[in-house]
Amino acid sequence: MPKQGLRYAAKVDLKKEAYDQPYLHNRWHPDIPFCGTIKNGEVVKIQCVDWTGGQIGNNDSADDVRDVDLTRVHYLTGPFEIETAEPGDVLVVEIQDVQPLQDEPWGFTGIFAKENGGGFLDEHFPKPAKAIWDFEGIHCSSRHIPGVRFAGLIHPGILGCAPSPQVLATWNEREGALIQECSHMGREVALPPNAHNVHVGSGDEALKAQVGKEGARTIPGRPEHGGNCDIKNLSRGSKVYLPVHVKGAKFSVGDLHFSQGDGEISFCGAIEMAGEITVKFSVMKGGVAHLAMKSPIYIPGPVEPQFGPGRYIYFEGFSVDEKGKQYYLDTTVAYRQTCLRVFEYLRRYGYSDYQIYLLLSCAPVQGHVAGIVDIPNSCTTMGLPMDIFDFDIRPEAKAEKRELGSCAFASS
């Protein structure tokens, strides 16, 4: 039996602005100072703000989603020094628990405006919208999407160690080239360093200026360190193996989710929350070479909502878009079509398209690549758990339109 409770490596204050808190930062950079030290083998608790730093409120308007300032995100807690960690080691992160903060038992799912982040289906749904979810133990429900209740598969969206200067330069060069190559597309394909709203924890103004010029945005996951991968099964009991690039690892965590569907299709598509994560850290010396590691590895934990055999309904999509255009083994087109098939099915019960978009982003749907070898069509599937609804959605059951309210929209 432990002789005392677990130590908090960091606590956040929801009454303070995120950019005033020294345990937080919102860029990846090797020079952001440590906010604390954790022993090799130690188990600690780490608190996190929601990924926007408190920009979204528990209300019935999506004006806050419309007006989110994405130069401020993601707010991560860290970076932490992990004792004995050196470049070439692997940091083993064992997630023992994740919970909402006691004083904030709610979360949100958002659809960002197409011109401000957008999402996987922004060509179809360009307007901002949101749903608020109330937490009831392991379950959640929303006044904005009635008729639905499910257990959350709670997890962190972002885990990672700081890049070395060489890795950071690789990111900026690689993504800068993509931005140039795709300048004709008329949309953002990657985000370069941006000095606006940079937060570097306890770092001074000189460091803030440096990170503003060089620091990598936290939006994408990257093969060299993981980061924002949004893997819904990386939940309680999971182990994550992260490559270490700098002395002390400089580990950071954030973007906690109460639940998420595979793909997080609306971009702000999980049930985003402020919360705390309990983590055990251990260092695998020389692990990068030993594992021939080119990107992180994880082993999922034993915790997952159970709907039982035959309690999912699966929808298929192929590399032919809604206009009938044929693509060659394009799994992105296929998954987009898979999602649209679910929209068509659920409309029959009275849900609006925006309610369905929010629901498929955060409910524990199962997304799979079924086939990528049968030219010209990739096939992808989405499994929708039938038991999250309080009415029968089986194909054999009669579909009756119901009065199912509305999600929150922006005022203009």
Backbone torsions as a table, in degrees:
resi	resn	phi	psi	omega
1	MET	NA	135.6	176.8
2	PRO	-66.9	146.2	-177.9
3	LYS	-81.8	-17.4	-179.6
4	GLN	-152.9	165.9	179.9
5	GLY	-67.9	164.2	-179.6
6	LEU	-68.9	148.5	-179.9
7	ARG	-80.8	140.5	169.0
8	TYR	-84.0	115.6	175.4
9	ALA	-74.3	-25.7	176.7
10	ALA	-160.8	140.0	172.3
11	LYS	-122.1	145.1	177.7
12	VAL	-107.9	162.1	179.7
13	ASP	-120.9	108.2	-177.0
14	LEU	-70.2	-11.1	178.0
15	LYS	-87.6	-10.0	179.1
16	LYS	-105.4	151.8	174.0
17	GLU	-63.2	141.4	-178.0
18	ALA	-59.0	-37.7	-176.3
19	TYR	-73.9	-2.3	175.2
20	ASP	-99.8	1.0	-173.9
21	GLN	-102.9	124.9	-172.5
22	PRO	-72.8	-13.2	178.5
23	TYR	-84.5	-2.9	-173.8
24	LEU	-113.3	154.2	171.2
25	HIS	-152.8	164.0	-176.4
26	ASN	-136.2	26.1	171.7
27	ARG	-143.4	156.7	171.4
28	TRP	-95.7	124.0	179.7
29	HIS	-162.1	139.7	-175.9
30	PRO	-69.0	-18.4	-174.4
31	ASP	-96.0	-2.0	175.1
32	ILE	-62.8	127.7	-171.0
33	PRO	-70.2	151.8	174.5
34	PHE	-58.1	142.5	174.0
35	CYS	-103.3	-2.0	178.6
36	GLY	171.7	170.9	-177.4
37	THR	-121.8	138.4	178.7
38	ILE	-125.5	134.4	-178.2
39	LYS	-74.2	150.6	171.0
40	ASN	-62.7	122.2	-177.7
41	GLY	94.0	-2.2	-176.3
42	GLU	-84.7	148.3	172.4
43	VAL	-107.9	127.5	-178.5
44	VAL	-136.7	163.8	171.2
45	LYS	-104.7	140.2	-179.8
46	ILE	-132.7	124.6	177.7
47	GLN	-92.7	149.0	-178.2
48	CYS	-136.2	143.8	167.8
49	VAL	-80.0	167.9	173.2
50	ASP	-66.9	163.0	-168.2
51	TRP	-61.1	-25.5	-179.6
52	THR	-87.9	-5.0	-177.5
53	GLY	74.3	30.0	175.6
54	GLY	89.3	20.1	-178.7
55	GLN	-78.4	-14.8	-176.3
56	ILE	-109.1	133.3	-177.0
57	GLY	-107.9	161.7	176.9
58	ASN	-84.6	84.8	-176.7
59	ASN	-150.5	-174.0	-174.9
60	ASP	-112.0	28.7	176.1
61	SER	-127.3	145.0	175.4
62	ALA	-101.3	19.3	175.8
63	ASP	-59.8	-36.4	-179.2
64	ASP	-68.7	-35.2	175.1
65	VAL	-66.6	-42.1	177.6
66	ARG	-58.1	-37.6	-170.5
67	ASP	-100.2	9.9	-179.3
68	VAL	-56.9	134.6	177.1
69	ASP	-94.8	103.8	-175.6
70	LEU	-77.4	-6.8	173.7
71	THR	-72.9	-11.1	-178.7
72	ARG	-92.0	-9.4	-169.8
73	VAL	-108.8	161.6	-8.2
74	HIS	-84.9	145.7	170.4
75	TYR	-84.6	118.1	-179.8
76	LEU	-111.1	150.3	174.0
77	THR	-93.2	127.7	-176.3
78	GLY	139.0	-162.7	-2.9
79	PRO	-82.6	148.2	-179.7
80	PHE	-104.1	140.2	170.9
81	GLU	-81.3	123.9	174.5
82	ILE	-102.8	114.9	-173.6
83	GLU	-59.2	137.9	178.6
84	THR	80.8	-7.7	-177.6
85	ALA	-74.0	132.4	-179.8
86	GLU	-133.3	158.7	175.1
87	PRO	-53.8	136.8	-176.6
88	GLY	96.0	-15.8	174.3
89	ASP	-80.2	168.4	171.4
90	VAL	-116.2	130.7	175.4
91	LEU	-92.2	119.6	178.6
92	VAL	-94.1	117.2	-176.3
93	VAL	-111.0	110.0	179.7
94	GLU	-100.7	114.9	-177.7
95	ILE	-84.4	109.7	-177.4
96	GLN	-90.8	-30.6	179.4
97	ASP	-164.1	154.3	170.1
98	VAL	-141.5	133.3	-178.8
99	GLN	-142.9	152.0	170.0
100	PRO	-65.3	155.8	172.6
101	LEU	-66.6	141.9	-174.5
102	GLN	-58.7	-35.0	-176.4
103	ASP	-87.2	2.3	-179.4
104	GLU	-141.5	72.5	-175.1
105	PRO	-85.0	50.7	179.3
106	TRP	-153.0	163.1	177.4
107	GLY	-147.8	-178.6	-175.8
108	PHE	-141.5	151.8	170.6
109	THR	-122.3	134.7	-175.7
110	GLY	-128.0	152.9	167.6
111	ILE	-114.2	116.1	-178.4
112	PHE	-82.4	148.3	174.9
113	ALA	-57.8	145.2	-178.0
114	LYS	-54.7	-36.8	-178.0
115	GLU	-82.5	0.6	-179.4
116	ASN	-136.3	63.2	177.9
117	GLY	105.2	-43.6	177.0
118	GLY	61.9	-145.1	-178.7
119	GLY	-179.6	-176.5	-174.3
120	PHE	-61.9	-31.6	-177.9
121	LEU	-116.2	33.2	-174.7
122	ASP	-68.6	-19.6	174.4
123	GLU	-67.1	-28.8	179.9
124	HIS	-92.6	-34.5	-173.5
125	PHE	-132.0	82.5	-172.9
126	PRO	-86.0	-8.9	-173.7
127	LYS	-90.3	149.0	176.3
128	PRO	-72.9	144.6	177.5
129	ALA	-158.0	166.5	177.2
130	LYS	-157.1	163.9	171.6
131	ALA	-133.6	137.4	173.9
132	ILE	-98.1	135.9	-179.8
133	TRP	-116.7	132.7	175.0
134	ASP	-97.6	135.8	-179.2
135	PHE	-93.6	133.0	178.9
136	GLU	-128.7	81.4	-172.7
137	GLY	66.7	-122.6	179.6
138	ILE	-85.5	-6.5	-175.4
139	HIS	-102.3	163.1	175.6
140	CYS	-143.2	153.9	175.6
141	SER	-149.6	162.8	-174.3
142	SER	-135.9	133.3	173.4
143	ARG	-68.5	-16.1	-178.2
144	HIS	-92.4	-12.2	176.1
145	ILE	-137.3	76.3	-176.4
146	PRO	-63.8	159.7	175.7
147	GLY	85.4	8.8	-176.2
148	VAL	-131.2	135.8	173.4
149	ARG	-152.8	133.9	-179.1
150	PHE	-154.5	162.3	175.5
151	ALA	-81.3	137.7	-179.6
152	GLY	-85.9	141.1	170.8
153	LEU	-97.5	87.0	-166.3
154	ILE	-76.6	138.7	-172.4
155	HIS	-166.1	161.4	171.6
156	PRO	-86.8	136.5	175.2
157	GLY	-77.6	-28.4	-174.4
158	ILE	-128.7	127.1	169.9
159	LEU	-139.1	135.1	177.2
160	GLY	-175.9	160.0	172.8
161	CYS	-104.2	154.9	-176.7
162	ALA	-63.7	146.1	174.6
163	PRO	-74.3	153.9	168.1
164	SER	-74.9	166.5	174.9
165	PRO	-55.9	-36.6	-179.7
166	GLN	-68.8	-42.5	178.8
167	VAL	-65.8	-41.8	178.5
168	LEU	-60.3	-43.0	178.7
169	ALA	-62.9	-38.1	177.2
170	THR	-61.6	-45.3	178.3
171	TRP	-57.9	-50.1	-175.4
172	ASN	-65.5	-37.5	178.4
173	GLU	-68.2	-46.1	-177.1
174	ARG	-64.2	-46.0	-178.0
175	GLU	-76.3	-31.0	175.0
176	GLY	-63.3	-39.8	177.7
177	ALA	-64.0	-39.3	178.3
178	LEU	-63.8	-41.7	179.3
179	ILE	-59.7	-42.6	178.7
180	GLN	-65.6	-44.7	-177.3
181	GLU	-63.9	-29.3	-174.2
182	CYS	-108.7	19.0	-177.2
183	SER	-62.1	-22.6	-179.0
184	HIS	-76.7	-11.4	-171.5
185	MET	-78.5	-19.4	179.2
186	GLY	73.1	22.5	176.1
187	ARG	-150.4	159.0	179.2
188	GLU	-71.6	130.4	176.3
189	VAL	-112.9	-16.8	175.7
190	ALA	-163.1	160.9	-177.6
191	LEU	-116.3	118.4	178.6
192	PRO	-76.4	171.6	174.5
193	PRO	-52.1	143.6	-176.7
194	ASN	-143.0	120.3	-175.7
195	ALA	-76.8	-15.6	-176.1
196	HIS	-69.2	127.2	176.9
197	ASN	64.3	23.6	174.4
198	VAL	-62.2	135.6	173.4
199	HIS	-128.0	127.0	-174.3
200	VAL	-122.3	36.0	177.9
201	GLY	65.0	-123.3	-179.7
202	SER	-89.6	6.8	-179.4
203	GLY	-66.2	155.2	-176.8
204	ASP	-87.1	-178.0	-176.1
205	GLU	-65.5	-34.6	179.1
206	ALA	-64.3	-42.5	177.9
207	LEU	-66.6	-39.2	178.9
208	LYS	-59.1	-41.1	178.4
209	ALA	-65.0	-41.2	179.4
210	GLN	-64.2	-46.2	-179.4
211	VAL	-66.6	-33.2	176.5
212	GLY	-61.1	-32.8	179.9
213	LYS	-83.0	-32.5	-170.2
214	GLU	-115.7	-25.8	-169.2
215	GLY	-63.5	138.8	179.8
216	ALA	-83.6	139.3	175.3
217	ARG	-66.6	153.2	-175.7
218	THR	-91.2	2.1	-173.5
219	ILE	-61.5	-52.5	-176.2
220	PRO	-92.5	151.6	162.6
221	GLY	-74.2	155.5	-178.7
222	ARG	-137.7	144.5	-172.7
223	PRO	-61.5	-30.3	-174.7
224	GLU	-72.4	-17.8	-177.6
225	HIS	-149.7	-4.1	-178.2
226	GLY	92.3	-99.9	-179.6
227	GLY	77.3	-131.7	-171.4
228	ASN	-83.3	78.9	-177.6
229	CYS	-97.6	-20.1	174.8
230	ASP	50.6	53.3	179.8
231	ILE	-94.6	111.8	-170.9
232	LYS	-67.4	-25.8	-179.0
233	ASN	-86.4	4.1	176.9
234	LEU	-85.9	66.1	-170.0
235	SER	-110.8	-159.9	-176.8
236	ARG	-59.0	132.5	-178.3
237	GLY	90.3	-4.2	179.9
238	SER	-79.2	154.0	171.5
239	LYS	-119.7	133.1	179.0
240	VAL	-118.3	135.2	-179.6
241	TYR	-111.1	110.3	-173.1
242	LEU	-112.5	132.7	175.5
243	PRO	-69.6	142.1	179.0
244	VAL	-101.4	130.2	-177.2
245	HIS	-114.6	-17.9	-178.5
246	VAL	-133.6	157.8	178.7
247	LYS	-59.9	130.4	-179.2
248	GLY	86.1	-4.5	176.0
249	ALA	74.9	-42.2	-175.4
250	LYS	53.3	62.6	-178.7
251	PHE	-80.2	138.8	175.5
252	SER	-135.7	155.4	-178.4
253	VAL	-145.8	152.1	176.7
254	GLY	176.8	-166.5	178.8
255	ASP	57.8	52.9	-178.1
256	LEU	-73.6	140.7	-176.9
257	HIS	-123.4	133.5	172.0
258	PHE	-75.0	-33.8	178.9
259	SER	-161.2	160.8	177.3
260	GLN	-163.5	146.1	170.9
261	GLY	-91.1	158.0	178.0
262	ASP	-58.8	123.2	179.0
263	GLY	103.1	-21.7	-176.9
264	GLU	40.3	58.5	-160.1
265	ILE	-64.4	-22.3	-178.4
266	SER	-91.6	7.4	178.8
267	PHE	80.8	-53.5	170.7
268	CYS	-100.4	48.6	-161.4
269	GLY	-96.0	-10.0	173.5
270	ALA	-77.8	178.6	165.0
271	ILE	-89.2	97.8	-174.5
272	GLU	-76.0	142.4	-176.9
273	MET	-154.6	159.6	163.8
274	ALA	-87.4	142.0	-176.6
275	GLY	-168.6	-169.0	177.2
276	GLU	-135.3	144.2	-177.8
277	ILE	-120.7	136.5	176.6
278	THR	-104.1	123.6	-170.3
279	VAL	-133.6	139.9	168.0
280	LYS	-106.9	132.0	-179.2
281	PHE	-110.8	136.8	170.1
282	SER	-144.4	152.5	-174.4
283	VAL	-109.3	126.2	174.4
284	MET	-98.3	103.7	-175.9
285	LYS	-65.1	132.1	179.7
286	GLY	64.1	23.1	-171.7
287	GLY	-68.0	-30.2	-178.8
288	VAL	-61.3	-46.7	178.3
289	ALA	-69.9	-41.1	-177.7
290	HIS	-60.8	-39.2	-177.7
291	LEU	-94.4	1.7	-174.6
292	ALA	50.0	46.1	-168.1
293	MET	-80.5	126.2	172.5
294	LYS	-113.7	-14.8	176.3
295	SER	-160.0	163.7	-175.2
296	PRO	-60.1	157.6	177.1
297	ILE	-123.6	146.8	172.0
298	TYR	-142.7	153.6	174.3
299	ILE	-117.3	118.2	-177.3
300	PRO	-68.2	153.3	178.5
301	GLY	-82.2	179.8	-175.6
302	PRO	-85.8	3.0	-173.9
303	VAL	-100.6	123.9	176.8
304	GLU	-162.3	139.4	175.8
305	PRO	-56.6	135.2	-176.4
306	GLN	-109.7	119.6	179.5
307	PHE	-109.5	-5.7	173.4
308	GLY	84.4	159.8	179.3
309	PRO	-59.8	134.5	176.0
310	GLY	76.4	11.5	-176.9
311	ARG	-103.3	15.6	170.1
312	TYR	-114.7	147.7	167.6
313	ILE	-112.6	126.4	-173.7
314	TYR	-105.3	141.3	178.7
315	PHE	-118.8	144.5	-176.5
316	GLU	-109.7	149.6	173.4
317	GLY	-140.3	154.3	-174.9
318	PHE	-134.6	172.3	-176.1
319	SER	-79.4	46.2	173.6
320	VAL	-130.6	118.6	-173.4
321	ASP	-80.0	178.8	-174.0
322	GLU	-66.3	-14.1	176.4
323	LYS	-95.4	1.8	178.9
324	GLY	87.4	9.2	-179.8
325	LYS	-78.2	134.2	179.4
326	GLN	-88.4	133.0	174.4
327	TYR	-117.5	158.8	-178.6
328	TYR	-96.6	109.3	175.2
329	LEU	45.6	46.1	-177.1
330	ASP	-97.4	101.8	-177.2
331	THR	-72.3	-24.8	176.4
332	THR	-66.3	-47.2	175.9
333	VAL	-59.5	-43.8	-178.3
334	ALA	-62.0	-44.0	-177.8
335	TYR	-70.2	-33.3	174.9
336	ARG	-61.5	-42.8	178.1
337	GLN	-66.8	-36.7	176.2
338	THR	-58.3	-46.6	178.8
339	CYS	-59.3	-44.3	-177.9
340	LEU	-63.8	-30.9	176.6
341	ARG	-63.5	-36.0	178.9
342	VAL	-69.5	-38.7	175.9
343	PHE	-55.1	-50.1	-176.8
344	GLU	-60.0	-35.8	-179.0
345	TYR	-71.6	-45.5	-173.7
346	LEU	-79.4	-20.7	175.3
347	ARG	-57.0	-29.9	-174.9
348	ARG	-64.6	-17.0	-179.0
349	TYR	-97.1	-4.1	177.8
350	GLY	109.0	-3.1	176.5
351	TYR	-72.9	142.6	173.5
352	SER	-78.7	161.7	179.5
353	ASP	-60.2	-37.2	-179.1
354	TYR	-70.8	-35.4	173.7
355	GLN	-62.9	-41.7	179.9
356	ILE	-65.7	-42.2	178.9
357	TYR	-58.2	-46.5	178.2
358	LEU	-63.2	-43.6	-176.7
359	LEU	-64.8	-45.2	-178.7
360	LEU	-67.4	-21.5	178.1
361	SER	-75.3	-34.2	-170.4
362	CYS	-114.9	-20.7	177.8
363	ALA	-73.8	157.6	-174.7
364	PRO	-76.9	58.8	175.8
365	VAL	-73.1	153.1	-179.3
366	GLN	-107.1	112.7	177.3
367	GLY	-102.1	133.0	-177.4
368	HIS	-138.8	148.3	165.9
369	VAL	-89.1	115.7	-176.4
370	ALA	-88.2	-43.7	-178.4
371	GLY	-151.8	131.5	178.7
372	ILE	-131.8	24.1	-178.4
373	VAL	-121.5	-12.8	-173.7
374	ASP	-94.2	88.8	-175.0
375	ILE	-60.9	142.4	3.2
376	PRO	-96.6	4.1	-168.2
377	ASN	-108.0	119.6	161.1
378	SER	-70.2	150.7	174.5
379	CYS	-125.0	127.0	174.9
380	THR	-123.1	159.7	-179.5
381	THR	-133.9	155.7	171.0
382	MET	-131.4	125.7	177.7
383	GLY	-99.3	121.2	-179.6
384	LEU	-102.6	118.2	179.3
385	PRO	-68.5	122.7	-174.8
386	MET	-72.2	-25.5	-172.5
387	ASP	-82.7	1.9	174.3
388	ILE	-79.3	-12.9	-179.3
389	PHE	-96.4	148.9	177.3
390	ASP	-93.7	17.7	171.6
391	PHE	-140.0	166.2	-171.4
392	ASP	-83.1	119.2	178.8
393	ILE	-110.4	14.3	177.7
394	ARG	-61.1	147.8	177.9
395	PRO	-56.4	-30.4	-178.3
396	GLU	-74.0	-21.9	-176.3
397	ALA	-82.7	149.0	178.7
398	LYS	-70.0	131.5	178.5
399	ALA	-88.7	117.5	178.9
400	GLU	-115.3	131.2	177.8
401	LYS	-71.7	135.4	-177.3
402	ARG	-121.1	166.3	172.1
403	GLU	-88.9	105.5	-171.7
404	LEU	-119.0	29.1	171.7
405	GLY	63.3	-147.8	-176.9
406	SER	-154.7	149.3	168.3
407	CYS	-76.1	176.1	179.6
408	ALA	-87.1	135.4	177.8
409	PHE	-117.5	162.5	174.3
410	ALA	-75.0	156.3	-174.9
411	SER	-72.0	-22.9	179.0
412	SER	-155.9	NA	NA
